[in-house]
């Protein structure tokens, strides 16, 4: 009797998961397993946590939901804690497995762990990897990864013109698992991570799992009918529906990009097809692009100058970095976004761009510190998207910009009434919008009038940001 072990990684779903389906088709018995690796809870080289409270909770919920989906099909998900190379080799030996099936991903740590697992397997056990996390399959690209463009638009035009998206893979109807101890899903405390804070100001309660991800798509696309206006609203800052917010489920692999694409196509056929509906697919293409760029460039994305040949020195000012983390820079739009991130594990795309630019352009702090902090805090952390976007923002990545985000003008444009800023900085709620965004412009008597004393109720700005932007424009 043929037996296959299925090692789930960032593919915590049963729908459109070729890793699982191919194993079920090839073997008489399947041993699904998820491993909580202690290396995912260690401190990074940048002094930040590897995986923070919100992402840890989302992952645990996703594993729980996957277990229920597999049980619904007659099988069982084994959950273990330890190093996958040790646990999977022992499991393969114990079950007399013929093969171990696993998702493959392009980033350096993910590759290294896959190589370690393969090397540790007993003789005669094959290691079958499947590419399951992009809209376009890596084998179907018109241009191989090592020769693709390093700028997005030419790559997008090529893949849209000559690429082909594979059909969805149906979830297996039945999964046959040997009688093995399933093991408990660890608590936050078991993993050495505190429970995440709860906050009524959060844009959405992100519940992990394929079931919750599909419910979110149902709510946003079908019940709310918001896809028809996606491009128009995607730069919002407050509320559940200014964007789809499916990124956490994509990052954990609870939903596949192809499944989301199929939902967009179904919506376009049933309701409306316009620039807004296309724009969600456009965002999936950006996500794909960074995955394939990591396949091409690998570890270069983690160097100070990224994938560009540039001369750039970065400050390593811990005090400045900590003020940025704490939302105590004295620049309200930056502080509001950073406090939202810390409290909820999420922040808008517009906010991410602005706080990244402030750290790298205004303060000149090593962009990798910011990327590492986002790795810990973001509920939707994906290695390629996160590090690729940070490198881009720092001017050392793809489509590299040689300009900066003026967080002051950005705040006044996207938060003209200062509702977002005052939501996350209630100490500024008495201020008119012009002062809520630039409180340092208040005279002493105005601070008394509005009841906001700088340096007491809200921090003095850590630098003259208006003068700093003048310097950057003149550089």
TAWOMO-V582985 format. One line per field, one symbol per residue. ss: DSSP state (H for helix, E for strand, - for the rest). A space follows every 10 residues. Layout:
# TAWOMO-V582985
ss = ???
This chain:
# TAWOMO-V582985
ss = --EEEEEE-- -------HHH HHHHHH--EE EEEEEE-HHH H-E-----E- --HHHHHHHH HHHHHHHHHH HH----EEEE E--HHHHHHH HHHH----EE EEE----HHH HHHHHHHHHH -----EEEEE -------HHH ----HHH--- -HHHHHHHHH HH-------- ---------- ---------- ---------- ---------H HHHHHHHHHH HHH---HHHH HHH------- ------HHHH H-----HHHH HHHHHHHHHH ----HHHHHH HHHHHHHHHH HHHHHHHHHH HH-------- ----E--HHH HHHHHH---- -HHHHHHHHH HHHH----HH HHHHHHHHHH HH--E-HHHH HHHHHHH--- --HHHHHHHH HHH------- ------HHHH HHHH----HH HHHH-HHH-- --HHHHH-HH H--HHHHHHH ---E---E-- ----HHHHHH HHHH-
